[in-house]
Amino acid sequence: MESIINQLFWLWTPVSLLPEWLRIFLVLFVLLLLVRTILLYVVPPSFNLLCRLLKKMLYLLSYPIMAGICTMQRSRREAGKAGIPIWIDIIEGIFALFERFFNKMIQLFRKRKRNKARIKRWTFYSATALAILLSAATINNPNERYTQKWKKAEAWLNQEHGDTQVSGAASPDTKEFILNRKYKDGGNIRVAPTLTADRLYTIGNGEIMHFLNKEQVDSKGIKWLKVQTANGIEGWISASIVREK
């Protein structure tokens, strides 16, 4: 798991140097291309196979039922009852409806193979347009839920590698910080270097924090410090509310 996180970090490092709107576009574009690949190459064959299996099961189910109905109707005609009950028409209609549906799906899959190049081209254009629209929506709506999710994901990608590097150290850096005097009600230590991240701990006025020799500036220009409290809690705190002891 740690190697996967490290790989994600090193993949993200060059991307994090780009403007935020371009980062959002690239991430969304790659995700949409992955979804497109699944929809084009995984879902249709699986759905086609499922339709063929269900059609076969429908045949195996309907054959004995319809054979029994034919036997019953023969007995009714021999008894002088020539009419067909309505429930027989309903059963036949249901079986015919399912068979037409499965045949239509199988036919569409064959048609998809003939139009494969056109489908690939238009789904690529659609993914590009959707990535642009979602990027614009994320940038222009900072209070929306999906924007907050982007901030949390970006903070996680930025912090995980630093966590794996620091956690192996036996003791933190010797530099120590405490809250500025005006913050009498305490300050928040957060999971990630962003104001939208979850709060880990509220540091009290006078409590000492050990600096873990890692700092970061978020998209709003706020500088964050990675610290550890006396009781062992590690997290991020804004540099504007602390001072060196």
Phi, psi and chi 1 to 4 in degrees:
 res  aa     phi    psi   chi1   chi2   chi3   chi4
   1 MET       -  -39.7 -177.4   64.7 -177.0      -
   2 GLU   -64.0  -39.3 -176.6  176.6  -21.6      -
   3 SER   -65.6  -35.8   61.3      -      -      -
   4 ILE   -64.5  -43.8  -64.2  175.3      -      -
   5 ILE   -61.9  -42.1  -67.3  174.2      -      -
   6 ASN   -62.0  -41.6  -74.8  -24.8      -      -
   7 GLN   -64.2  -41.3  -69.7  173.2   12.3      -
   8 LEU   -60.6  -41.4  -77.2  173.7      -      -
   9 PHE   -63.3  -46.8  174.8   81.6      -      -
  10 TRP   -71.2  -26.3  -69.5  116.5      -      -
  11 LEU   -71.0  -34.9  -75.8  172.7      -      -
  12 TRP   -79.8  -27.0  177.1 -105.9      -      -
  13 THR   -54.6  -51.1  -61.0      -      -      -
  14 PRO   -67.7  -30.9   21.6  -32.1      -      -
  15 VAL   -68.1  -33.7  177.7      -      -      -
  16 SER   -66.4  -14.7   63.1      -      -      -
  17 LEU   -80.7  -13.7  -59.2  175.8      -      -
  18 LEU   -80.1  163.3  -59.8  173.3      -      -
  19 PRO   -59.5  154.1  -21.7   31.1      -      -
  20 GLU   -60.6  -41.9 -174.5  179.8   19.1      -
  21 TRP   -63.2  -34.9   64.9  -91.7      -      -
  22 LEU   -73.2  -35.9 -173.4   54.8      -      -
  23 ARG   -62.5  -45.3  -64.7 -159.9  -56.9  -90.3
  24 ILE   -61.8  -44.0  -64.3  174.6      -      -
  25 PHE   -61.6  -45.9  171.4   77.1      -      -
  26 LEU   -63.1  -43.9  -71.9  175.8      -      -
  27 VAL   -63.3  -47.8  171.0      -      -      -
  28 LEU   -64.2  -39.0  -70.2  173.9      -      -
  29 PHE   -64.0  -43.8 -175.4   68.2      -      -
  30 VAL   -64.3  -43.2  170.5      -      -      -
  31 LEU   -62.5  -42.6  -71.0  176.4      -      -
  32 LEU   -67.5  -34.5  -72.1  171.9      -      -
  33 LEU   -66.4  -36.7  -75.1 -174.6      -      -
  34 LEU   -64.7  -43.2  -70.7  175.1      -      -
  35 VAL   -62.9  -41.5  172.9      -      -      -
  36 ARG   -60.3  -42.5  168.3 -179.5  173.1  -92.3
  37 THR   -61.9  -42.4  -58.1      -      -      -
  38 ILE   -63.5  -43.9  -66.5  172.9      -      -
  39 LEU   -67.7  -31.1  -68.5  176.7      -      -
  40 LEU   -86.0  -36.7  -75.1  178.8      -      -
  41 TYR  -114.6  -13.5  -60.8  103.8      -      -
  42 VAL  -111.4  -48.8  177.9      -      -      -
  43 VAL   -66.7  -49.8  173.7      -      -      -
  44 PRO   -59.5  -48.1  -25.4   35.6      -      -
  45 PRO   -61.9  -38.1  -21.2   32.6      -      -
  46 SER   -65.6  -42.6  -57.4      -      -      -
  47 PHE   -67.6  -38.0 -170.6   68.2      -      -
  48 ASN   -63.1  -44.1  179.1   60.9      -      -
  49 LEU   -63.5  -40.1  178.1   61.1      -      -
  50 LEU   -63.2  -42.4  178.7   63.0      -      -
  51 CYS   -62.9  -40.3  -72.5      -      -      -
  52 ARG   -65.6  -40.8  -68.9  179.9 -178.7  -84.5
  53 LEU   -66.1  -43.2  -69.2  174.5      -      -
  54 LEU   -66.1  -35.6  -68.9  176.0      -      -
  55 LYS   -64.1  -40.4 -178.1 -178.4  177.0 -177.7
  56 LYS   -66.1  -42.3 -167.5   69.5  174.0  176.9
  57 MET   -64.2  -37.2  -68.4  174.3   60.7      -
  58 LEU   -62.1  -41.1  179.6   67.4      -      -
  59 TYR   -64.3  -45.2  173.1   77.2      -      -
  60 LEU   -65.0  -31.3  -64.5  174.7      -      -
  61 LEU   -79.3  -42.7  176.1   65.7      -      -
  62 SER   -76.4  -30.0   62.1      -      -      -
  63 TYR   -59.8  -53.3 -177.7   81.0      -      -
  64 PRO   -65.5  -32.8   19.6  -30.1      -      -
  65 ILE   -66.8  -46.8  -67.0  176.4      -      -
  66 MET   -69.1  -32.9  -62.6  -51.5  -62.0      -
  67 ALA   -64.8  -41.0      -      -      -      -
  68 GLY   -64.2  -39.2      -      -      -      -
  69 ILE   -65.4  -40.8  -69.6  175.0      -      -
  70 CYS   -61.3  -42.6  -71.4      -      -      -
  71 THR   -62.2  -41.3  -57.7      -      -      -
  72 MET   -66.4  -39.9 -174.6 -170.8   68.2      -
  73 GLN   -66.8  -36.4  -78.5  -64.4   99.5      -
  74 ARG   -61.8  -41.8 -168.6 -178.8  -57.0  114.7
  75 SER   -65.8  -36.9  -59.5      -      -      -
  76 ARG   -67.0  -40.2  -74.7  170.9   56.9   84.8
  77 ARG   -66.1  -39.4  -76.0 -165.3  -62.8  -89.8
  78 GLU   -64.0  -27.6  -69.0  174.6   -5.6      -
  79 ALA   -86.4    1.7      -      -      -      -
  80 GLY    89.4   11.3      -      -      -      -
  81 LYS  -104.3  101.0  -61.5  177.6 -179.3  179.7
  82 ALA   -88.5  -16.3      -      -      -      -
  83 GLY   -70.6  156.5      -      -      -      -
  84 ILE  -108.4  122.1  -60.2  176.0      -      -
  85 PRO   -61.9  150.1  -21.6   32.2      -      -
  86 ILE   -63.9  -33.1 -174.1   64.5      -      -
  87 TRP   -66.9  -26.0   59.8  -90.6      -      -
  88 ILE   -69.7  -41.3  -66.3  179.0      -      -
  89 ASP   -62.4  -37.6  -70.2  -26.1      -      -
  90 ILE   -65.3  -45.2  -66.5  174.9      -      -
  91 ILE   -62.2  -45.6  -67.3  175.6      -      -
  92 GLU   -61.9  -39.5  -71.7  179.7  -16.3      -
  93 GLY   -65.3  -39.8      -      -      -      -
  94 ILE   -64.3  -46.3  -68.1  173.7      -      -
  95 PHE   -61.5  -42.0  -75.2  143.5      -      -
  96 ALA   -66.0  -38.2      -      -      -      -
  97 LEU   -63.2  -46.7  179.3   64.2      -      -
  98 PHE   -63.4  -39.3  -82.5  108.7      -      -
  99 GLU   -65.8  -42.1 -174.6  176.0    8.3      -
 100 ARG   -63.0  -39.3  -76.1 -162.6  -60.1  -89.2
 101 PHE   -62.2  -48.6  172.9   76.4      -      -
 102 PHE   -64.5  -39.1  -65.6  140.4      -      -
 103 ASN   -64.4  -38.4  -73.1  -25.4      -      -
 104 LYS   -65.6  -42.5 -175.2   66.5  174.5  177.9
 105 MET   -63.0  -42.8  -67.9  -61.8  102.1      -
 106 ILE   -65.1  -37.8  -65.3  171.0      -      -
 107 GLN   -66.1  -40.7 -176.9 -179.3   -0.8      -
 108 LEU   -64.1  -36.1  -73.4  174.4      -      -
 109 PHE   -65.1  -39.0  179.7   75.6      -      -
 110 ARG   -66.1  -38.9  -69.6  171.6 -178.7  163.3
 111 LYS   -67.4  -33.1 -171.9  180.0  -66.6 -174.7
 112 ARG   -61.3  -38.2  170.9 -170.3  165.5  -85.8
 113 LYS   -62.9  -36.0  -71.3 -175.8  176.8  179.0
 114 ARG   -71.6  -30.5  -66.5 -164.3  -63.5  -90.8
 115 ASN  -105.5   26.4  -60.1  -35.3      -      -
 116 LYS   -60.9  -44.7 -170.8  173.2 -178.3  179.2
 117 ALA   -63.8  -42.1      -      -      -      -
 118 ARG   -65.0  -40.9 -175.6 -176.4  -57.1  172.3
 119 ILE   -64.8  -43.0  -66.6  172.8      -      -
 120 LYS   -61.8  -41.3  -72.3  174.0   63.8  176.5
 121 ARG   -66.8  -45.9 -177.7  170.7   61.6 -107.1
 122 TRP   -73.0  -32.9  -77.9  106.7      -      -
 123 THR   -69.5  -31.6   51.6      -      -      -
 124 PHE   -66.4  -44.7  177.4   81.7      -      -
 125 TYR   -62.8  -40.1  -66.6  154.2      -      -
 126 SER   -65.1  -42.0  -59.2      -      -      -
 127 ALA   -63.2  -39.9      -      -      -      -
 128 THR   -64.9  -46.5  -55.2      -      -      -
 129 ALA   -63.5  -41.4      -      -      -      -
 130 LEU   -66.0  -38.9 -172.7   57.7      -      -
 131 ALA   -63.0  -39.8      -      -      -      -
 132 ILE   -64.9  -45.3  -66.9  172.6      -      -
 133 LEU   -65.2  -42.4  -68.8  174.5      -      -
 134 LEU   -67.6  -36.3  -70.5  175.1      -      -
 135 SER   -63.5  -44.6  -58.6      -      -      -
 136 ALA   -63.5  -40.0      -      -      -      -
 137 ALA   -65.4  -39.8      -      -      -      -
 138 THR   -66.9  -41.6  -56.8      -      -      -
 139 ILE   -69.9  -40.2  -69.0  -64.2      -      -
 140 ASN   -86.7   -4.0  -65.7  -34.6      -      -
 141 ASN  -129.4   74.1  -64.3  -84.7      -      -
 142 PRO   -65.2  -18.6   22.7  -32.7      -      -
 143 ASN   -95.4   -3.4  -64.5  -37.8      -      -
 144 GLU   -74.7  158.7  -67.3  -68.5  -22.7      -
 145 ARG   -64.1  -41.2 -174.8  166.4  176.2  -93.9
 146 TYR   -68.2  -28.0   47.2   78.9      -      -
 147 THR   -69.1  -41.0  -53.0      -      -      -
 148 GLN   -64.7  -37.0  -58.6  -57.1  -35.9      -
 149 LYS   -64.3  -39.0  -75.9 -172.3  173.4  -66.1
 150 TRP   -61.9  -44.0  163.4 -102.2      -      -
 151 LYS   -60.6  -42.9  -63.6  -66.9 -174.9 -174.8
 152 LYS   -66.0  -42.3  -70.1 -178.8 -180.0  179.9
 153 ALA   -63.8  -41.5      -      -      -      -
 154 GLU   -65.5  -40.3 -167.0  175.2   43.2      -
 155 ALA   -64.9  -39.5      -      -      -      -
 156 TRP   -63.3  -44.0  178.8   82.1      -      -
 157 LEU   -63.7  -34.4  -74.3  168.0      -      -
 158 ASN   -76.9  -28.7  -75.1  -30.1      -      -
 159 GLN   -96.4  -25.0   87.8  165.1   50.5      -
 160 GLU   -61.7  -41.4  -77.9  -64.0  -23.4      -
 161 HIS   -64.8  -40.0 -176.5   73.1      -      -
 162 GLY   -63.0  -37.0      -      -      -      -
 163 ASP   -64.5  -41.2  -72.0  -11.7      -      -
 164 THR   -69.7  -29.6   55.9      -      -      -
 165 GLN   -74.8  -41.9  -63.3  -67.7  -27.0      -
 166 VAL   -77.5  -33.0  172.4      -      -      -
 167 SER   -61.7  -24.0   60.0      -      -      -
 168 GLY   -80.2   -8.9      -      -      -      -
 169 ALA   -76.6  143.5      -      -      -      -
 170 ALA   -76.1  -35.9      -      -      -      -
 171 SER  -141.7  148.4   60.4      -      -      -
 172 PRO   -74.0  177.2   26.9  -33.4      -      -
 173 ASP   -64.4  152.4 -166.6  -84.9      -      -
 174 THR   -74.4  -16.0   54.5      -      -      -
 175 LYS   -67.9  135.9 -170.3 -177.4  -70.1 -174.6
 176 GLU  -124.2  147.1  -63.2  177.5  -19.8      -
 177 PHE  -127.9  154.2  -73.9   91.7      -      -
 178 ILE  -136.1  165.4   56.4  174.2      -      -
 179 LEU   -67.3  149.6  -76.3  176.0      -      -
 180 ASN   -62.3  151.7  -69.8  -28.8      -      -
 181 ARG   -61.8  -30.2  -68.3 -173.7  179.0   87.5
 182 LYS   -73.6  -13.1   63.6  179.3 -179.6  178.4
 183 TYR   -92.6   73.2  -68.1   94.4      -      -
 184 LYS   -72.2  -26.9  -62.3  178.9 -179.8  179.5
 185 ASP   -86.4    1.8  -64.2  -29.3      -      -
 186 GLY    97.1  172.6      -      -      -      -
 187 GLY  -133.4  154.9      -      -      -      -
 188 ASN   -92.0  132.7  -67.8  -32.7      -      -
 189 ILE  -101.1  125.1  -65.3  179.0      -      -
 190 ARG  -111.3  163.5  -59.5 -176.0 -179.9  -85.8
 191 VAL   -66.6  -37.8  176.8      -      -      -
 192 ALA  -133.9  161.1      -      -      -      -
 193 PRO   -77.4   65.6   28.0  -34.4      -      -
 194 THR  -158.0  149.8  172.9      -      -      -
 195 LEU   -67.7  -20.4  -70.3  172.8      -      -
 196 THR   -87.9   -5.5   57.8      -      -      -
 197 ALA   -73.1  156.2      -      -      -      -
 198 ASP   -65.8  147.1  -65.0  -27.0      -      -
 199 ARG   -81.7  128.8 -178.3  176.8   60.2   84.1
 200 LEU   -90.3  -41.5  -89.4  177.5      -      -
 201 TYR  -163.3  146.1 -180.0   71.2      -      -
 202 THR  -104.2  112.7  -61.0      -      -      -
 203 ILE   -80.0  134.5 -166.7   79.9      -      -
 204 GLY   -85.6  161.5      -      -      -      -
 205 ASN   -67.8  121.8 -157.2   -8.9      -      -
 206 GLY   102.9  -16.0      -      -      -      -
 207 GLU   -71.6  143.1  -75.1 -170.4   65.2      -
 208 ILE   -92.7  137.5  -63.4  174.0      -      -
 209 MET  -119.7  131.1  -65.9  164.8  -77.2      -
 210 HIS   -89.1  127.6  -60.5  -79.0      -      -
 211 PHE   -75.8  128.9 -179.6   48.0      -      -
 212 LEU   -95.1   20.3  -62.6 -178.7      -      -
 213 ASN    60.4   38.0 -158.2   28.2      -      -
 214 LYS  -144.4  128.5 -175.6  172.1  177.3   60.9
 215 GLU  -137.4  159.0   57.1 -173.9   47.2      -
 216 GLN  -155.0  147.6 -172.1  170.3  -45.4      -
 217 VAL  -109.9  126.2  178.1      -      -      -
 218 ASP   -84.2 -177.0   63.6   14.3      -      -
 219 SER   -66.3  -18.9   58.4      -      -      -
 220 LYS   -92.9    3.2  -63.4 -179.0  179.2  179.6
 221 GLY    85.7    9.0      -      -      -      -
 222 ILE   -84.5  130.2  -59.7  174.3      -      -
 223 LYS   -88.3  131.9 -177.5  178.9  178.4 -178.9
 224 TRP  -119.4  145.1  -64.8   83.2      -      -
 225 LEU  -116.4  138.8  -55.2  175.8      -      -
 226 LYS   -87.6  120.8 -173.4   68.5  177.8  -68.4
 227 VAL  -131.4  165.6  -63.9      -      -      -
 228 GLN  -131.7  131.1 -176.8 -176.8   55.4      -
 229 THR   -81.3  172.1   63.6      -      -      -
 230 ALA   -64.4  -27.3      -      -      -      -
 231 ASN   -93.5   14.7   52.6    2.4      -      -
 232 GLY    91.7    5.5      -      -      -      -
 233 ILE   -81.6  127.6  -64.1  175.1      -      -
 234 GLU  -107.7  137.5  -66.9 -175.6   12.0      -
 235 GLY  -174.4 -168.0      -      -      -      -
 236 TRP  -114.0  139.3  -64.2   83.8      -      -
 237 ILE  -134.7  145.1 -168.5  166.2      -      -
 238 SER   -65.8  133.7  172.7      -      -      -
 239 ALA   -68.6  -18.4      -      -      -      -
 240 SER   -75.3  -14.7   62.8      -      -      -
 241 ILE  -108.5    4.6   67.9  171.7      -      -
 242 VAL  -124.0  164.2  -62.4      -      -      -
 243 ARG  -141.7  153.7   60.7 -173.2  174.9   86.5
 244 GLU   -72.1  136.0 -167.2  169.7  -11.6      -
 245 LYS   -71.0      - -176.2 -178.1  176.1 -177.2
